[in-house]
């Protein structure tokens, strides 16, 4: 996973990392956003439709081992699961494609709201800077895309396995025949979406989501369906803030089955650096400028975390 080639992008990514750290405080060895999390392992099993759309290995192999991470927003490592700032929740999935002669993997990174506060790195930096400086109300008054994100409903789920998650950016799937299809990922819980109301939330413990993970696994795996919304003619694919019409076709790509918690949580969470860019044959990033900035943020903060 290399840094972006454009040094302006690297600079913006670094400034976003510093701004996020200023918002939540410095916590060496932890993420500046989505600091609180839990990692699990399991498998991904693709559908025939996935193979039709893409020649990527995990969409063609019978099954692929995965590592996943559920997380809470903010860089506060001990944020209460009842704190609304913990929404949207994050869900990242790593597909382990090979171990030898070198490790090969690709990731899908999602969160529990279908939106983001900016179209590019500069807009993201301005949004987070306004949060840091206490000028967010003034910023939102003149930035409708950021305001739309802030106003989106962000519910607290009864468990991580009862939430729906959305990818931020569009990607291009390429089939074995060379057919190209732009998609946006979404991940749906097979158990159904279930949110907790304010009254019930007030009775829960500060770690009810995380303590609930092993309890849920005792009764069986946590299962999700990976889906893709397919772009139509003329749909914008290089700006995440423009949503495609709801009538666009959605297809199932496969099952995500989580079976156990990863051993040695602290070390593994410190080491793993998820990558918003797929970097695998059969899937290409769109021309969305936010992708390179996000990749820079993940890598810069990940290197700092590993070095701490």
N, C-alpha and C positions, 0 to 999 in steps of 0.2 A: 504494500500500500504506500505509494509515493505521495509526497506533498504536491499540490497543484503546481503546474509549470509556470503559471502567471504569478509573478511576485506581488502584484496588487491584490490578487485573491488571497495569497498567503498572509499578507498584511491585514486584510479585513478579517480573515479567520482568527488570527492572533488577537486582534482587538476585541472580537466577540468573546473569546475565551476569557480575557482579562475583565471584560465588563460583567460577564456571568459570575466570575469569582468575586467581583466587588458587590454584586447584588446579594449573594448568599453567604459571603465570607470565605476565607481561604481554608480549605480542608485538604491538605496534602495527601496524595494517594487515592483521592476520590474524584468523581466526575464533577465538573462545574455546573452541570445540569443533569437531572435524573440521577442524583447521587445515591439515593436509597433504592436498592433493587435486590432481586433474588434470581439466581440462575438455575435452570433446569435442563435436562437432556431428554431426548426422545428420538422420534423418526418422522420423516416426511415420505408420504406415499402419493405419487402423482396420478392424475386422471389421464385417460387417453387424449382428452382435449389439450392438456398441457403439452404432450408430445407433439400434437398437431401444430401448436402455435410456436414452439421453440425447440431448438436442438440442444438447449442447455442440459448438462448431465443430470441434474436433480429432477428435471422434467421428463427424463427418459429412462433412468435407472429404476428398477423395481421399488427400491426404497433408498433413502439417504439418511445417515445419522445427523442429528441436529443438536445444537446448543441454543437455548433461548434465554432471554432476560426480560422479566417484568420489572417495571420501575415506576417511581413517582416523580412528578415534576419538581423543579427547583434543585439547587445544589446543597440543600440542607439535609445532611445524612440521617438525622433523627426526626425528621418532620412527621407529625402525627398522621396516621392514615385517615383521620377525620378532618384534617385541614384541607379546605377547598383549594389551596395552592398546590396540592399534590395532583390535581387534575390539569391537563389530561395525563392519563397513565401511559407509560410506554411499553412496547412489546417489540423486541428485536429478535430475529431468528437467523442463526448461522447454519448454513448447509455445508457439512464437512464432506467435500468431494474427493479428497485424496490425502493420504498421510505420507506416502513415499512416491518418488524420490524426494519430493518436497510437498509441504502442506499446501493444499488448494481449497479455497472456500469462497462462498459468496453469501451476501447478507440481504435480508429485507428488514427495514426499520420502519416501524409504524407507531402511531399514538392514537388515543381514543377520542379524537375529534377530527372531522374532515376539513382541516384548515391550517393555515400558518399566517403569521402576522406581516409577511412581506414577500415580494416577488423575487428579491435578489439579496445578496449579502449586505449591501449598503442599507437597504430598508430594514433588514433584520437587526443590523448594528444600531441603527437609529432607534428602533423600537426598544431594544434592551437598554440602550443608553438613557432613554427617557424614563424607563423604570428605575434605573439606578439613580438618576438625578432628581426624581420626584416630579418630573414635568410630563408625566404620561397623559394627563387629562388634556393638556394643550396639544400634545402630539396627536392624540386620537381625534381631536377636533378638526384636524387638517389632513388626516390620513385614513380614508374610508376603508381600505383593505385591512389595516390593523384593527380598526374599530369593529369590523365585521367578525374578525377572529375573537376579539375580547368578548363580544356579545353572544358568541355561540354557547349553547348550553353545554356544561361540562359536569356530568353526573359522576357520583362515586358508585362503583359497582359493589355488589355484595361479595364478590371475589374476582380475582384477575381472570378466572376462567368463565366469567359471565359478562364479559365486556366485548365490544366490537372495536376493531382497530383499523386505521386507515394509513396508507402510504401517503407521503407528502407530494412526491414528484411522479412524473410519468416516465415510463421506460419503453424501449422498443424491443419486442420479442421477434426473433428471427427463426423461421422454421428451417428444416433440413432442405426444403425446396427453395429457400431464399425469400419466402413471403415475409413481409414486415408488418407488424401489428403493434400500435401504441396502446399501452394499458396503464391503468392505475390499480395498485393492489389494495385489497381490503381483506381483513381476517375476521371471520365470524365464528362465535362460539357454538359448538354443536349443542350445548346445554341450554342455549338461549341467552339473550341479554337480560340482565336483572340488576336494576339500580336500587340503592337504598335511600329511603326518604330521610328527611332531616331529623325527625323524631327518633327513628330507629338508630340513625347514625350517632346521635348523642349518647346512646347507651352502649356503644361499642368501645373496645379498648383501642389504645393508640396504635397498636400493631395488628389489628384484626385481619387486615389483608394478608400480611406476611406470615403471621402465625396460622392463617387458614390454609396456606399452600400445602404443607405436609398432611394436614387433616383431610383435605380433599383427595390427595393422592392415595390415602389409605383405602378409599373406596373405589379406586380405579384411575385410569389416566385422564388427563385433561385434554380434550380434543377440540380442534378448530378446523375450519375449512378455509383454505387459502383461495381467494377469488380474484378475478380481474375484471374491471370495467373496461370495455373496449371502446376506443375513440372512434367517432364517426368522421365523415368528410368535413373538413373545415374546423374541427375541434382544435383548440389551442393546446399544444403539448409542452411549451417552453415557459409556462408561467403557472405555478401551482395555485395561485389565487383565483384563476378562472376555472370554475367547475363545469364538467361536461353535463349535458342534460340527463336527468334521471332516467329517461327512457332508453339510454344506451344499454346495450346488451352486457350482461354480467355472466361470466362463465366460471365454473369450478376448476381449479388447477390441482387440488390435492388436499390430503389430510395431514395436519400437524398434530402429532400425538405425543404429549409430554408425560413421561412415566416416572421420573425421579428427580430429586434435587442434586445438583452437582456437588461433588465432594470438594472440600477445601475452598469454601466460598470466597473468603477474603482474598486469597492469592489469585483465584481465577477471575474475580471481578476486577482486580487491579491490572491483570495482564491483558484481558481481551479488549481489542479495539474494533468495534463494529465499523463497517464501511458503507456509506450510503450509495456508492457507485458499485455496480455488480461485478465488473472485471472478470467476466466469464463468457465463453463463446455461446452465442444464442440469445444473449440479453445485452442491450446497449443502453447507455443513459440517453435521455432526451437532451435537447440543447438548453434546458432550464439552467440558467446561470447559478441558481441557488445550490445545485448539486456539488459543484467543485468547492464552494465555500463551506458547505456542511462537511464534506470530506476533510477539508483542512482543519475545521474545528475539532472533529473527532480525532484526527491524528495528532495535532498539536497537544490537545489536552491529554490524550492517551500516553504520549511520550512523557509528559510531565508527571502523570500518575505513576507510570512504571519507574521513573527515576526517584520518586519520593521515598 
